[in-house]
Amino acid sequence: MERKIYTVTELNTLAKNLIEENFSDIILDGEISNFKRHSSGHLYFSLKDEKSQISAVMYRFYAQNLSFIPKDGIEVRVLGTVSIYSPRGSYQIIVEKMFEKGLGDLKKRFEELKRKLEKEGLMAQARKRPLPLLPRKIGIITSPTGAAIRDILTVIKRRFSNVHLILYPVRVQGEFAKDEIAEAIYDMNKYFPDVDVLIVGRGGGSLEDLFAFNEEVVARAIFASKIPVISAVGHEIDWTISDMVADFRAATPSVAAEIVLGKKEDFLNNLTVSFKRMFQAVKNKFSGLEQRFQSIIKRPYFENPYLFLGDFEQKVDLIVEDFHMLVEKVFKEYEEKVKNLEKNLKVLSPENILSRGYSITTDKKGKIIKDGKTVQQGDEVDVKLWKGKLNCKVLNKNSEDL
């Protein structure tokens, strides 16, 4: 019986198909080594344990969904298909999903909190506020020594160096980070209410490093902020809880600075465009007025101005006549009002009261004496009559009337 002779390609293809049929959706634990990110976006590395290793490849369309940055020495769990790369006959695993080991609990906490806050409406798009067009004062909550603050300052210096920045330094990872971040947001609202926008964030890192921005206390502080908040955690692929609750999400801190200020050149260009539009609108307006003017000067009144002047003079005469009648009527009405007021004033006038025989008595300081108890025998007083004034001295007081 004649034995089949295989080519190398045929053998590798058969082996490839056999392995892929029996070892698809394999879950494999191992440590990353020889990691390389190709310019194409594909990831090439080895997975090893204490005794063995296997080559691995993660294609770009799978790698773009990673929630962490792979590097040598990280313990991972992968899901993929064992295969053979036919051109080289190399044994490898094609990785579809990859997770850092020990992060299952963090993922679970993340999903539970996300569902809880979504249900409460903290992530609703309708409650999110627009960012100010050109803020004068920007609050930044991040580490004072991290890459995030350096990136933000670089962008702001390049675009609008005269903007007022307030840095509230906090830890951005570790046990106490979540409380410091939340407290910073509350404090900025309390002590710096004139801040136009807050940037809250940090540079990139693993899921564990970034988890302070997945904590409930931080999410609720962002939600309670009266100042609009940009969440700027340095990871372009996955979103944190802070990203979902904030008014705006920036992929990195530098992007946040670009968003909050915009390009100075773009701003100036917009002004230029607006000026050109305004100029054209004015030009169009005057063009329309010119056409109306040309139409008007062709009317009979302009060909024979006396027609216009005659009508005008007649209208003036009627207006003047109506004006005189109106003025006369108004003056008569006011004359009657003045006479009535004059009568009332005379009735209420102290002079009128004095004319009926009454008098006003005052002490030497000019204070009116209403009660005999306020003067003593021998005091000098002034008595004002309707006509004239008497300087008197108290000789006696009638105690029966006091």
C-alpha positions, 0 to 999 in steps of 0.5 A: 500500500502506497503511503501518502506524501505530504508537503510541509504546507499540507502537514502544517494545515492538517495539524492546525485544523486538528488542534483548532478543532480540539482546543478552541475556547481554551482558558489558560493562566500564565505570566507574560514574557517577551511582550511586543506591541507591533506597529500594526496594533497586534500584540506578540508575547509568550505565556509561561509557568515554572516549566513551560511556555507557549507563544501567543498573539492577540490581534488588534481588534481583540487588543483594543478591548483590553482594560489594562496595559500588558507588560512582562511579568504580569500574571494573566488569564486568557481565553483563546484558541490553540493553533499553528502558524503555518508559514513557520510551523510554530505552535501558539495560542490566539488570544481573544480575551485577556484579564489580569489575575485577581481582578475578578472581584474588582470587575464584579464590584464595578458592574454592581456599582454601575447598575446601582448608580444607573438605576438611581439616575446618576448617569442620566445624560439629561442631568449633565451640564454643558461646559463653559465656552472659555473658563477663567478659573479651572480647578484640578484634582489630581496628584501634584507629582504625576504625569496628569498635572504635567500634561494639563499644564503643558496644554494650558500654557500652549493655548491660554497661559493666562487662565487661573488654575487651582490645584487640589493635590490628592492621592490617586491610588491606594487605600485612602485615594477615594476619600481624598478625591471625594473630599477635594470635590466637596471642598472645591465646591465649598471654598471655590464656588467661582471655579468654572469647571473641575478636572478630576483624574490621573494618568493611565494604569492597571484596573487596580491602580485606577479603581479609586475612580470606580468607588461610590464615594467619588461618584456621589461627590461628582454627582453632588458637585455644583461645578461642572466636572470633567473626568480625565482618567488616562485610559482610552479604552475602558470607562470608569464609574467617574467617567459615566457620572461626570458631565464630560469624559476625557480620554486623558488629562491632556485631552481634558485640558484641550476640551476645557479650553479649546484651541486658541487658534480656533477661537480666534478663527471663529471670531474672524468668521463671525466678523466676516459674517457680520460685515456681510450682513451689514453690507447686504443691509445697506445694499437693500437700503440703497435700492429702497432709496433709489425707489423713493427718489423716483416718487412724485414728491421728489420730482415736485417737492412742493407737493410734499412740502404742502402736505407737510405744512398742512399736517404741521398746522393741524398738529400745532392747533391740536397742541394748543388746545391740549395745552389749554385743557391741561392748564385748566385742569391743573389750575383747578387742582392747584386751587383745591390744594390751596383751599385744603392747605389753608384749612390745615395751616397752623396760621389758620388755627392761630387766627381763631385765637389759639397760640403755640407755647414753646420753651427757650429751646424751641420745644413745643410745650404740650403738658404743664408738668414739663414746666416749673414756676419761674420758667420763661416761655415763648407764646406765638400768636396769630400776629406777634410773639410774647415772652412770658414767665410762669408765675403759677400752675393750676394743679387741677389740670395737671 
